[in-house]
Amino acid sequence: MLSEIKVKDHDIEKVNILAEVLWLSDLSVTYMGSDPIRAWNRVTNLYDELLLPKLEAVSRTDSYFSDFADTHLFQELIRMRGFPDVFKSRWNSVYQFFHEGNPSTVLVRTIVNARKSFLKLNMFVGYFKGEMIYQMANEIYAEFFIGIGEDQNEISFAKSKITELDPQNASVYWGNPVKLLPSIPDKSIDNFILNIPSSSGLEILTNKTSFSSLINTMIEKLINTGSLVILTDIPKGSETFNSIYNEILSKGLTDCTKVSNYYLSKLDPATLHYSSKPYTLSFCNKQIQ
């Protein structure tokens, strides 16, 4: 359309700017005249209509805002002297509500602060159990532990247990690791602890693409001397074991398993809920092997 207008000797630069202003107005007008509660109700009602998981409502709305709110033109418009203060104030409150509520925002802040105060930063993903991350953090108090899980009950239990820790060296987040991990800084995690009990092995076999994506992301987030630790009871040599093992090796990591099960030794086996004897595997970059 701009090409057609240009042929008729119209100022397409001006038309393009007007189009962008209209686009930004359309995207932001609802939230300029709203408050956090009404905005939240609008978002959740929309998620109900579209049958979308409310677990992602805050993070996806924050991303939606970022698509236009971070543009130079939007920032220029909202800072104009003639822009009504009431709309600016309402927009800021709604934006902050979703941005600060976004697990990714808090997760990144936690990582940055933990790196300043603790010797190592470990992230617990996979089959999440609140008791496990509490036991690890309680035993290894010089290191910081972050857990991500989709089981809301386990996350709530973990949060209640973490309050007992001294020092406070753990934090947990409700969400999908595949979606949360990409937002954290690269080279920021010392160790990933991936919990894969045999009961969840079939899920990995049937969703190899998601597992492969998770491994790729974790490798990007590991420091150069970091490691990926697999905590599992899957029988060695089984189809599931071979699939997981070979997938990790195909990403450029090498098996650097130590004789002792360092993390496993910090856990009470009775709380692991495994069907057979658990063990750990460690993988690291080939260049530091």
N, C-alpha and C positions, 0 to 999 in steps of 0.2 A: 504493500500500500504506500509506503514511503517513496518507493521508486516511482510509482505512478504520479504521486504528488510532485516529485522533483521535476518530472518531465513538463509539468504545467508551471514551472518556475516559482513554486511556493517555497518558503523557508522551512525545509524539512527538519532542521535542527530545533527550531521553535516548536514545531508540531510534535517532535519526539519528546521534548521536555514536558509539554502539556500532557502527553499520553502517560508519561511516567508519574506525573503528579496525580492524574486520575487513578492510575493503578495503586499508588500508595494510599490515596484517600479511600479507595474501595476496601483495601486490606485492613486499614487501621481505624476506620470511622467507628465501628462497633465498640472497640476498646477505648477510644478517646472519650466516649460518653458513658463509660461503665465504671464499676469498681471491682475489686478482686472477687468478691462473692458472686456478683451477677455474671462476671466473666467466666468463673468456674462452672456455674450452673449452665451457662450456654454451651461450654465445651463438653461437659459430661452428657448433656442432652443430645448433642450432636453425635457423640460416641455411641450412645444408646441407639440412635436412629440408624447408624451405619454398622452396628454390631461390632464395634472395635473394642479392644481390651482397654479398660480404664487405667490399667497399670502404666500405659504409655501416654496417657493424656497430658501430663505435665511436661514431660521431656519433648514430646512431639510438638506441643503448642509453643514451647520455648524455641525450638528449631524453626517453626513457622514464623515466629516474630523476627528471628535473626535474619531470615531470608530478605526481609525488606527494611527492618529497623537499623541494620548495620550499613545500609547504603549511604553514600555521601549526600545524595539529594534529600533523603529523609532527615538526616541529621541537620542539614542546612535549613530545611523548612521549619523543623520544630524549634530551632534556635532563633528564628526570626523575631524581631521585636514585636511585630503585630500578631504573633501566634498567641491565642488566648491562654492565659495561665491555668485556667481551670481544666482545659483539655490536656495541657502538658502535664499537670499534676496527676490527673486520672490515668493518663497513659503510663507515667513512670511507676505508679503504684501497681498497676496491672502487670506491667512488664517485670518488675521486681518480684512479684508474687510467683510468677511462673519460672523465672530464671533462678531464683534462690531455692525454689521447690524442686527444681530439676536435679535428680540424683547425680547427674554428670557434673554439675556445677559444684556441689558439695564434695563429691568424690575427688575432683581435681584439687580442691582446696585442702582436703585432708592429706592427700599425697604430698603436696608441697610442704605443709607444716610438719608432717611426720619425718620427712627426709632431713629436717634440721635437728631433730631431737633424738632419733633412734639409730642404732648401728645398721640395721637392715630393714627393708620394707618387703613384707611378704603378702601375697594376695591369694586368698582361698576361693576357688571356684569349683564348678561341677555340682555334684550331689551335696547340697548344703545341709549341714547339721550344726545347730547352734552350740551344742556341748563341745564339739570338736575344736572350733575356733577359740572358745573360752579356755579349754585346757592348754592349747598351744601357747596362747598369749600369757596365761598364768605361769607356765613353766619357763618360757623364754622371754623374760620381762625386759631385756635390753633391745628387743626387736619389736617392730610394729606389725600388726596383722589386720588386713582388710578382707572382709568376706562379702561375696555377692551371691544372692540366691533368690529364687522365685517362690519359695515356700514362705508365705507371710507369717505363719505360726512359728516357724523356726527362726525367722528374722526377729520377731517380737521376743521370743525366748532368749535369743542371743543378746539382744539389747539389754534385757533385764539382768543377765549374768555379767555383762561387761561392766556394769556399774560397780561390781564388786572388786574389779581389778585395781591394783595399786603397784605401779603407775597405770594410768589409763592408756594402754597400748594396743587397743583394738577398736575397730569400728565396722559396722555392717550396713549393707544397702540392699534394698528390695529392688530387683530388676533382673533383666536378662543379660548375662555377661557378654554375649555376642554383640549386643547393642550398646552396652555401657563402656566396654573396654576401649573402643576406638577413640573416645573423647579424652582419654588420659594421655599425659605427655609420653613421647617415646623415650626409651632408655631410663625409665623411672622406677622399675620394679626389680628387686634383687632376686626374688624367687616366686614363681607361681606354684601353688599346690593344687593340683587337679584331682579331686576325689571322684573315683569311678568304681563304685561297687559293682559286683557281677550282675546285680539286678537291673542295672541301667545300661549294661553292655549292648543289649539288643537295640536300644534307642540309637546308639552311635552307629551301629551297622546299617540301620535303615535311614540314617540322616548323615551320611558321610560328608556332604557338602558343608553343612553347618559346623561339624566337628573340624573339618579342614580349615574353615574360616577362623574358628576360634584359635586354633594353633598358630595360624599366620599372625593374628593380632597379638597374641601373647609374646611371640618372638620379637615383634617390633617394640614391645613395651619393656622387654628385659634389658637390663644393663649388659654390657659386653661380657662380664664375668658371671652373669646370672644363670639360673638353672630352672628348668621345668621339672617339677617333681610329680610323679603319678603315684597316688595312694589308692591301692586297689586290692581285690582278692580274686580277680579274674584268673582262671587257670592258665599258667604259662603254656604256650604251644597251641592253645585253642584258636579257633577262627577269629574270635573277638580280640584276643590278645594280639595276634599277628597283625590284624587290621590296624589296631591302634599303634602298635610298635612301629610298623613299617611306614605309617602315615607321618609319624613324628620324624623318623629318620629321613624321609623324603623332603623334609623342609630344611635340611642342612644341619640339623643337630646330630650329636653323637651321644651314645650311651656312656654316661660317666657315673654310673651307680656306685656308691661307696659300699663297703662291707657292712657298716652299721646303718640301721634305719633311724636316722637322726630324728626326723619329725614323728615317726611312728612310736619311738621310744617315749615320747612326751604324752602319749594318749593312753587312756584306759581302754583296753581291748573290748571290755564289756559294753562300752558306749558306742562302738563303731557300727553295730547292727549289720555286720558282714556274715555271709553264709559260710565262709571258710576263712582260713588264716590269711590275714592281710600282709602286704609287703609294699615296698616303695621302689620306684625306678627313677633315676635322675638323668636328665638330658641337658647338655650344654653346647656352646658353640665349639666347633671343631678346632678353631685356632687356639683355644685355651686348654684343650684336652692334653 
